[in-house]
Structures are given as C-alpha cells and as structure tokens.
Amino acid sequence: MQRFVCFQQGYRLVKWYTLPNRKKEPKIETRTGREAQFQVKFVKVTGRWHMTRFSNVHNHKLLEGWLSRLLPGHRSMSKAEIALMNNMCKSGISTSQVYALLESQSGGFDKLNYGPRDMYNQIAKVRREIPEDVGRALNFLEEKAAKDKSLYYQELRATDGRLLNLFWCDGLCREDYELFEDVAFDATYNKNKYKCPFVVFTCVNHHNQTVVFAACIVTDETNESYIWVLQQFLEAMNGRTPSSMITDGERAMKNLCGDYQIPVFRSNRQTLVEEFGIEEKEWLDEIYEKRRSWATCYI
C-alpha cells in the first residue's frame, strides 16, 4: 500500500518552534494541514494497483503548473547534466557559473527542473563516493610499500569510516631528511576535485633544488587534524624534530607550529648557552629578546 499526500499536508512539529538556544527565527510556515491525498493498494488477484482512497480537497491556492518543477518530488538532474556539471567543476568553474551556463543552454531558469541547491547536493553526493578512490590510493601505496620497505604511510578515519587524512613519504624522502632538516610546511596548494588541500613538507638543498620530505591530503582542516599530520611526520622521521620550520599564512597552522617550535628553539638555545659558557653575555639576552625581528631575515 502506498499513500501520496499534498506537499503542504500536516503541520510543523511543535518542537521546531521551541528549540533551546535558537539563533535564527523559524522559517515561514508552508504546511496548512490539507488532506488532499490518494491511496493505492496492490491486489495480487488482478495483478494491478487499485485506488482505495482519494481526496481532492484543498484549503489553499493551488500552485501554478509551471512552478511544479520546483517541488522536491519533481526536481531532478539528468545524467548528462550531472556529467557536464562535474567536468566543469573539475576545471575550476564555480557552481554558480555552471548553473548560469546550463540555464542559458536550456533557454531560461524556468526550463530547469532543479536549482543551485540541487547542484550543491549532487556535488556533496559525489564527495561521499570518495571511498572508491580511497581504496585505489591505499592499494597504490601498499604496492609501493612492497617494493620500498622504507615507505611510510598512515590514514586517519572518522568514526563513520570516512577518510580524514592520508599521509605518506617514501624511503628517499626519509633519507633526504637525514641531510636537510629545515622544513617548509605548505598547505596553500590548490585543492583537488574533493576540495581537499594537498599539504607538503619541503626544503631546499645545497644546489637550491626543492626536496620533498612528505605529503598529505587533509579533509578535516582543524588544529587536531594538523597535529595528527605533524605527529605522523615526526613518526616517519624517527622522532627527529626539524631544526626550523617555515609555515604558510594559515592562522591555525601558524599558531600550531608556533606552539610546537618555541619550546624546541628555547631548548636548543639553552643547550648552546650552557655549552659555551656565555650565560652572562648581555648582548646574547638582548638579541634573543629581539628574535621576532631578526628571524625573518634569515628565513
């Protein structure tokens, strides 16, 4: 048995009006309690669906026919439109521009059976299909690890199984880190088709060539997530902390690396002071207090 009701059937539940700590006013009420409906039942003897109940009573003004395409049950995107939208999004075209293009091709907004929100929902649906690509990426790393015993990779997943972060570095990266310990942490690369930033740990060698120490794909851009990334980097490098770390302008990473680097810097400085017996040098204390001014020029 199936029952089909009017879009404005019933009333909004009282609990949605009495939510504690509400920050926004409730949306405009659209339900009017109308009972327009029809009910059908499958009869095995005849092998057909039979209508068992029908009511065409409406207590509101009916929606014009050309607007019915906007009702949730009528909104849809064709496979061709979805494929075209995904291809344009991969090329860096914004969703609003894609919508405008599809509108011009169809001859107007009134010819489309969906709106911008439906496009965003479709994009979100594609992102939820990431596990297939995640499996391929992990299989690739497993194959590489079989050939390179020094390859290190780790994944971080949410409680529902979604991949949050994926970190990796091969044996050559780890060997390079033994020679060059100054690290630049950069999370400003363009995001991929899943809107995930690609993070790299790099350095410049004595030939002024870029050396990559490790890489990571981050989907959860939080302090906790970046802490996990740094922990994996230290784990991959056998706990050897970098002699210096340069970060991009991302405030969260700047604060995080600052909290991490300052104790290391202070500890190394104190070790040098004690080693050379220069505790009483006023100039050393004075220049240390001005470190925020002179550190930038060396970087």
C-alpha positions, 0 to 999 in steps of 0.5 A: 500500500502506498499513500501520496499526500499534498506537499503542504499536508500536516503541520510543523512539529511543535518542537521546531518552534521551541528549540533551546538556544535558537539563533535564527527565527523559524522559517515561514510556515508552508504546511496548512494541514490539507488532506488532499491525498490518494491511496493505492493498494496492490491486489495480487488477484488482478495483478494491478494497483487499485485506488482505495482512497482519494481526496481532492480537497484543498484549503489553499491556492493551488500552485501554478503548473509551471512552478511544479518543477520546483517541488522536491518530488519533481526536481531532478538532474539528468545524467548528462547534466550531472556529467557536464556539471562535474567536468566543469567543476573539475576545471575550476568553474564555480557552481554558480557559473555552471548553473548560469551556463546550463540555464542559458543552454536550456533557454531560461531558469524556468526550463530547469527542473532543479536549482543551485541547491540541487547542484550543491547536493549532487556535488556533496553526493559525489564527495561521499563516493570518495571511498572508491578512490580511497581504496585505489590510493591505499592499494597504490601505496601498499604496492609501493610499500612492497617494493620500498620497505622504507615507505611510510604511510598512515590514514586517519578515519572518522568514526563513520569510516570516512577518510580524514587524512592520508599521509605518506613519504617514501624511503628517499624522502626519509633519507633526504631528511637525514641531510636537510632538516629545515622544513617548509610546511605548505598547505596553500596548494590548490585543492583537488576535485574533493576540495581537499588541500594537498599539504607538503613538507619541503626544503631546499638543498645545497644546489637550491633544488626543492626536496620533498620530505612528505605529503598529505591530503587533509579533509578535516582542516582543524588544529587536531587534524594538523597535529595528527599530520605533524605527529605522523611526520615526526613518526616517519622521521624517527622522532627527529624534530626539524631544526626550523620550520617555515609555515604558510599564512594559515592562522591555525597552522601558524599558531600550531607550529608556533606552539610546537617550535618555541619550546624546541628553539628555547631548548636548543638555545639553552643547550648552546648557552650552557655549552659555551659558557656565555650565560652572562653575555648581555648582548646574547639576552638582548638579541634573543629578546629581539628574535621576532625581528631578526628571524625573518631575515634569515628565513 
